[in-house]
Amino acid sequence: MIKLFDPYFDKNEKRALLEVLESKAWASGAGIGKVAEFEDEFNKYIGSDDCVALNNGTAALHLALMQMDLKNKEVLVPSLTFVSTVHAVLYAGAKPVFVDVDKDTLCLSIDDLRKKISRKSSLIIPVHFGGIPCKMDEIEKISQEHKIAVTEDAAHACGSKFSGKNIGTHSDIVCFSFHPVKNLSMPTGGAITLNKKFVKKRKKLLKSLRWCGIDNRKEVFYDVPRLGWNYYMNEFSAAIGLQQLKKIEHMNERRKNIARIYHKGILLEGKTPISHDFSYHLYWIRIKKRSKFIRFMNKSGIEVGIHYKPVHLMTAYKTTKSLPITESVWPELVSIPMHVNLTNSQVKYIIEKINEFQNKFMN
Ligand SMILES: Cc1ncc(COP(=O)(O)O)c(C=O)c1O
């Protein structure tokens, strides 16, 4: 079976893991050792003002939102995303207001975003879907006009650029995931990059929130002035992350190369657009008769996936309000294999199978 996702590693990750294993310093809530090193290196790579490492992307979103007073406020969020984006809104005691997407990029629709703004709107969460950056210039304009904060969900966008700048540098707070399927892989991991205002204050608070609310540590003494969570990154993840960082640009280049081959070869109208600025966490296509297509691909030895069933259609979030583009796109959405371990002949075979399905069953 050709896998949909498959993390890439070499002997350097193995060596780094063994080093941490033998050190017996596997975790530090305070985030010293490899975790601190990873924060520095990731911050340098992104070009942000600071960085706090966490144990996953969901925790990053949760803590980012816990820093603001969002109780009973409205948060503008796409429905076409992984459910964590929206869970974080509820963790913070706020109400999600679902925004439709642009049919070509599957990122937030700026028109619908403007329509959904109310006096209660306090935050926008752009999701850079599949590694395609949202229109951050337009979102920034709306944020300033209406005094609404922005926290980006960049779980898919490690290495993506908008307007010549890395994703992770545009808003005050940007959340990343390093889940094994992501462009930069760890067993579990996440991070928040911080920019512009209040960086020091936010970093101090986030470091306390990620370790059970612990603060003001002096040698073995500390205080707990607030509620916190157990969300710090472990040393194994950080050690893998440090090695992955050394090759992230190289790995993303390969993803871009595969995307270009897919784009040229796949004879479908609906497919992921092409740009050197996209990091291609996903390559999605739109195909009718989706269930039949999935069975056909699986029978051909190719794993495919669906990203995502929209959150507003999930039982926990069901709403009567509709999102026309999201609802028309998602029944046709399929993600095809995208990872660094794919060979050119596998990519060619995947394209052949997609086109064969089109010719056999759609014409
Ligand atoms: C868009 C999006 N947001 C948030 C997350 C949560 O990240 P994690 O799985 O690291 O908690 C994911 C991960 O799958 C994601 O795809």
The ligand as an SDF file (V2000), in Angstrom:
LIG
                    3D

 16 16  0  0  0  0  0  0  0  0999 V2000
   -5.7650   22.2730   11.2340 C   0  0  0  0  0  0  0  0  0  0  0  0
   -5.3150   21.5600   12.4780 C   0  0  0  0  0  0  0  0  0  0  0  0
   -5.3820   22.2140   13.6640 N   0  0  0  0  0  0  0  0  0  0  0  0
   -4.9730   21.6370   14.7900 C   0  0  0  0  0  0  0  0  0  0  0  0
   -4.4820   20.3550   14.8280 C   0  0  0  0  0  0  0  0  0  0  0  0
   -4.1070   19.7370   16.1340 C   0  0  0  0  0  0  0  0  0  0  0  0
   -2.7840   19.3280   16.2000 O   0  0  0  0  0  0  0  0  0  0  0  0
   -2.3360   18.0790   17.1130 P   0  0  0  0  0  0  0  0  0  0  0  0
   -2.8110   16.8420   16.4340 O   0  0  0  0  0  0  0  0  0  0  0  0
   -0.8520   18.1990   17.1540 O   0  0  0  0  0  0  0  0  0  0  0  0
   -2.9770   18.2780   18.4350 O   0  0  0  0  0  0  0  0  0  0  0  0
   -4.3700   19.6540   13.6330 C   0  0  0  0  0  0  0  0  0  0  0  0
   -3.7930   18.2940   13.6430 C   0  0  0  0  0  0  0  0  0  0  0  0
   -4.1310   17.3770   13.0750 O   0  0  0  0  0  0  0  0  0  0  0  0
   -4.8120   20.2600   12.4250 C   0  0  0  0  0  0  0  0  0  0  0  0
   -4.7600   19.5980   11.2660 O   0  0  0  0  0  0  0  0  0  0  0  0
  1  2  1  0
  2  3  1  0
  2 15  2  0
  3  4  2  0
  4  5  1  0
  5  6  1  0
  5 12  2  0
  6  7  1  0
  7  8  1  0
  8  9  2  0
  8 10  1  0
  8 11  1  0
 12 13  1  0
 12 15  1  0
 13 14  2  0
 15 16  1  0
M  END
$$$$
